[in-house]
Amino acid sequence: MKQYIVDAFTGRPFSGNPAAVCIMETWPPEAYMKQLAMENSLSETAFLVPEADGFRLRWFTPGTEVDLCGHATLASAFVVLTLLDPAAEEVRFYTRSGLLTIRRRGRLFEMDLPAYQLEEIPVTGAMEQAFGVRPQKAFLAMDLVCVFETEDQVRAMRPDQRLLAALPGRVQNATAPGREADCVSRSFCPKVAVPEDPVCGSAHCMIANYWCGVLGKRVIRAYQASRRGGWLRCEMTGNGRMLLSGEAVLVAVSEILAKP
């Protein structure tokens, strides 16, 4: 099968968030997909099988299958709409999180994702110990979102992965107001064997939801302040959905020779 390496949420190679995208005719055993994801050692490997009006899409980290991954969805849409069917303007993915429709918007690829509602929870000493800085506020949905005072705090933090794994949420996110962006963030994922996700699309279904409310904006520009860095356009639709957009760039194409 063909495998594509795509950097998502960036227009430059070797930045943004890399994902592997595998195109198959039929599903291999689940153990094989897990092993290939471990071999790739990227934060996500996406597996696509064609259906009548789209693709079935599944995402695997080096540790487990996940319910939603934004950057690997964007990377998958880039492969389909740029390489497999360049005349198409949108693609439909059937996933564990329901139907996801991705549309081409000029240089951007726009994903229609669920906007998770956040529940404010108490800030704890365990959060302060894990991040190394005490958050101002904390919220929980699928992920933990901790709000800090400054961008510099978020950029400089060196969290304790073991202590992060003891906190609630699938991913532990740190966010603050940005200087050049509406917000900056970092996303740590020790529970799925990813110490830091370079640019986490699904986390911005929660992070952007918070900042759109605080800033009184329907559309914000977000920056993920990881070592690789990446930009996201985030738009609240008013019906419980989030439109996340970003660029993507092809880095490599390979043929997987190992058989299931």
N, C-alpha and C positions, 0 to 999 in steps of 0.2 A: 504494500500500500504506500501511497505518497504521504509524506509528512512535510508540512510547511512550518517554518519558524517565523513568527510575525511579532514585531514590536508594536504594542498597542498604546494608545493615548500619547502618541508622539509622531512627528513627521521626520525624525532623524534616526537612522540605525543606531543601535547600542544605547538607546535611552528608552524611556517609557517602561512598559511591562512586557517581557517576552512570553509568548505562549506557543506551544506546539499544537498544530491542527492536523488531525489525521482523517483522511477521507477513505471510507470503506464501503463495500457493497453490502456486507452483512456483518452482524456483530460477532467479534471474537469472544472467547471466554472472559469473564470479568477479571479473573486472576491475571490474564495477559495484559489487559489495559492497566491494571495497577502496576505490573512489573515495568511496562513501558514508561509510565509516568515516573516511576522511581529512576529508571535509566536516564530519562531526559533531565531530571533534577531541576525542572522549572517549577514555578509556583502552580502552573496549571498545564495539563494536556487535555485538549478537547477532541472528542471522537464524534464523527458525523456519519450517519447512514441515510441515504436518500429515502424520502417518502413521496407520496403522490403530489403534494403541493408544497414541499419544503424538505426539511431534514429533521431527523431525531438527533438531539445533541446531548451529550453527557460530558461532565467535567471531572477530572481526577487531579488531585495534588499528589506529591510523592507519598502521602500517607493515607489518603482516603478519597472516596467519591464525595462531591459536595452538591448542595441543592441549587446553588446559583453562583456564577462567576461572570462578572461584567467584562473584564479585559479579554478573556478567552472567547466570549461571545462576540465582542468587537472583532477580534482576530479572525474568528470563523466567518463572520460576515464579509470581512475584507477578502478572504480567499474566495468565497463564493461569488461575490459581486465584482471582483477585479480579475480573477483568473478563470473561474469555471463558467460563469454566465455574465460577462461584462455588459450585456445589453439590458439586464434586469436592473430595476431601481430599488427593489426590496427583496428580502428573504425571510421565510418563516421557519422558526426553530421550535420544535416540540420538546419540552424539557420537564424535569421534576418540579420546576416552578411555573409550569403552564406554558402557554404559547407566548413566544417572544418574537416580535416583528422588528426587523432592523432595516432602516431606509438609508439610502445614499443622499446626503445633503452637501453637494459640492465635494470638497475634500474631506468632509466629516462623514462618519457613520453614526446614525442616531438610533439608540436602543430605547425601546419602550419597556421599562422595568417597573416592578412594584415599588412604591415609596412606603417604607416601613414606618409605622407610627411608634414614636419614642415614649417610653415611660421614664420620668425622672426618678432616680434612686439616690439614696444618701451617698455622699463621698466618704470613703473609708480610709483608715490608715493603711489597709492592704493595697489600695490603689496607689497611695503615695509611695509606699515602699517599692511597688512593682515598677512604676514609671520613673521614680526618682525625683518627682516634683508633685506637689499636691494639686489635683484638679480643682477648678472653681465649681464645676457642675459635672454630674454623671447621668447618663441616660442608657436605657437598655431596650433593645428590640432583638433582632436576630444577633446583632453584635453589641458590644459595649462601646459607647462613645463618651470619652472624657474630654471636657472642654478646659483649656488652659488659657492663661492670661495673655501670653505673647507668642508670636511666631518663633522667636529665638529659643524659647523653652522647648517647643516641639522639635525644632531642628537639632538641638544639642542633646536631647535625652538619649541615654543608653540604658534601656529598660532591662530588668532581670527577667529572662525568658521563663524561668521556673516559676517565679511569682506571678507573672502574667497568666500562665496557664491555670493558675488557681482562681483567677477572676471569672466572673460570669461572662457569657457571650461566646459566640463562635470565633470572632476576631476582636482584638482589643485595639481600639482606635484612639489616637490623640489628635486633637484639632484646636486651632486658635484662629483669631482674625489674621488676615494676611496683609502684607504691604503692597504687593503688586497684584495679588489675587484677592477675591472676597474672603477666602479662607485657605488655610494650609492644613495639611493633615499627614499623619503617618499611620500605617496599619500593620499590626503585629499578629502573627497567626501561629503561635507555638502548638496549639491543639491539633493542627493539621500538618505539622512538620514543615512549616514555612516561617522562619524567624521574622522576616519582614517582607510584606508584599510590596513590590516597587510602586505600583499604582493599582489600587483596589476599586474597581467599578461598583461592585455590589455594596461596599461600605458607604459609597457616596449616595446610595438610596436612603441612607440614614443621616450621614453627615450633611449633605446638601439640604435635606428636609429641615434639619435644625437651623442652618444658617439662612435659608430662605425666609423662615419665620422670624428670626431675630433681626435680619436686615430689612424685612418688608419688601423683598424682591421676589419676582416670579422666576427670574433667570439669574444665576450666579456663575462666576468663573472660579474654578477650584484648582489648586495646585497640590500635588502629592509630593512632599518634600523628602523623598527617599534619596539615596545616593544617585539613582538613575533619573528620577524626577519625571513628572508627566502632568499634562493639562487636561481638564475636563470641563465641558459646558454642561450645566445642570439646569433643567427647567421643570418646575412643578406644573402639572397639567390641571390640577383642581379636581381630579376624579380618582385620587389615590394612586396616581402613577407618576413616575419620574422619567423624563427624557434625558438620557445621558449620551453625550456626543464626544467623539474624539477622532483624531487621525490614526493611521496605522501605516506601517512600512514593512515590506517583505525583506527578510534577512537571508533565508536559506530554503532550499527545497531538497529533500532527500527521499530515498526509497528504503523502506523498512524491510530488511531481508529475514529477520528472525520470524519463524512461523509460530502461530498459536499452538 
